[in-house]
Amino acid sequence: MSVSLNANGNLEDGESHLAQSDEGMVASANPLATGAGLRILKAGGNAVDAAVTVAATLNVVEPFMSGVGGIGVSLIYWAKDDQVRALDFSGNAPSGAATQLFTVERKSLGSIAMLVPGNLAGWWEMHQCYGSKEWEVLFKDAIEFAQEGFQLTRFGEEMIQNSAPRLSNFPSSEILLDHLGAPPCLGETLRMPLLADSLRKIAEKGVDTFYRGELADSIVSGLSELGGILTKDDLAHYSPSWKEPITVEYRGDTIYAPPPNSTAFQILQTLKLLEQFDLSELNFRGSDFFHIFIEAVKLAVSDRIQYAGDPEINPVPLNVLLSEEYALSQKRRIDFGKASNSPGDRFLQHRPAKSLLPGEFDGGMTTHFAVADRHGNVVNVTQTLGGAFGSSLAPKDTGIFMNNMCHWFDLEEGSPNIIGPGKKVDFCCSPTQIFKKGKFFASVGTPGSWGIMQTTPQIIVNLLDRGMDIQNAIEAPRLKSTIGRKIETESRFSADTINGLKSLGHEITDIGSFSRAVGGAQGITRDEVSGRFNGGADPRRDGYAEGL
């Protein structure tokens, strides 16, 4: 597929629109990945086949966001079984990840910053259970784009330029930077032949080459030369796991999300709290609604910090956190006349003065995509490298950038999310699916680090409470609570709304009209009457949705 750039340096095909189709839909963060997925659907592949293709292609055309060296999670609705399943491929800390090895910098950059990569194992598991096309076929586009190149968008240029100082710490910077350390520019053709070779090996030999074979040897030895702790045993013993999704009822509809170690429970908890209010009586564009939303988010964040981590070590009390009774008790804590202090997104041994405490009761860079096929199967995946290019290094000659998801662990004693050998991390990737009267209605997901848990419920409210179509629900202005009373807002909010929030004590920072700070969502809905799929993609990035 040939795609050219417009005068603004964006992909011509990436203009936002509501995509519609009776036969299938792909919504991803890049038109090239969307097109690759569509070709698989047109060739008779199903939603899982197309999802693997989209995931592999995003590794190439968005190399800073996700890939083989990263981790992720998916929700799969399989129409024949009428069942939603969650597949966890979020990795885990290496066996040698002793807490004392890490500093703030070392868990974010370099040779010990990565979890055992789970993405490839996840793609393989999905394909083994549900795929219909040959594995090798699914990598054709990704290999071609890596070998022959593709045109760099404005977004891609900005991401590589911003990452250049981190990349330049390691020999693998030559994959993207020239001999002077300069990044490629807008419109240049970006080629990654080393990555093409690795993807070709994966396509031909399957996942064993990455976890137990030639690529595993290169990854481990390359990291070891730089002081890494990832071992061949860490790779060989990794496997993804199928899990039962967690659910809540929201105004009569059922919301599905992956269970911990994903922190999607914050999304569901926020929605249960919002359900306690008659939002129809409020102006959805006004300060009263957004004040309630912000305060609900703050309460849910406080609970997430208190409980999120490896669920095998610190079980999350979901039966309480997602209950009607707890939501009602949390509602009583919202002051309608004043903003509260948020503790921020991370565990702190000593919380800021007067910040919210968790409720009482008894007892960085990511991508998201969704695929639907003519059979009614729907797959949505959120996957990540952590930060831009993850750890910022690709070991040896693999061309595979490794994640830096150790960054999301805490170092402070007392945190349920403290780093340790083999542990799972508090994992912010949180795809969701919505069902109306037992029938699939929508998939919604976004990148955005911990902001994922704030962006996603805003989109869901836009869909379910405001009756927006999926494209408008994604494009609508968004905001994000950070720490204390600080709120980041897109500039498309009205002056009355902003002034109203300020009068309640919220401290507002304008982040521009369409800001990547509040995510880059993709989604699919299905019309309840006609059965037609609608696709939406975020103009905050190079998002593109298209149907058959």
ABEGO torsion letter per residue (X at the ends): XBBBBBAAGBBAAABBBBBBBAAEBBBBABAAAAAAAAAAAAAGBBAAAAAAAAAAAAAAABAAABEAABBBBBBBBBAAAGBBBBBBAAEBBBAABBAAABBAAAAABEAAABBBBAAAAAAAAAAAAABABBAAAAAAAAAAAAAAEBBBBAAAAAAAAAAAAAAAABAAAAAABBAAGBBBBBGBBBBBAAAAAAAAAAAAAEAAAAAABAAAAAAAAAAAAAGBABBAAAAAABBBBBBBBBBBBBGGBBBBBBBOABAAAAAAAAAAAAAABBAAABBAABAAAAAAAAAAAAAAAAAAAAABEBAAABBBBAAAAABAAAAAAAAAABBAABBBBBAEABBBABBBBGBBBBBBBBXXBBBBBBBBBAAGBBBBBBBBAGBBGEAGBBBEAAGBBBBAAAAABBABBGBAABBBBGBBBBBABBBBBBBBGGBBABBBBBBGEAAAAAAAAAAAAAAAAAGBBAAAAAABBBBBBBBEABBBBBAABBAAAAAAAAAAGBBBBBAEABBAAAEBBBBBBBBAAAGBBBBBBBAABABBBBBX
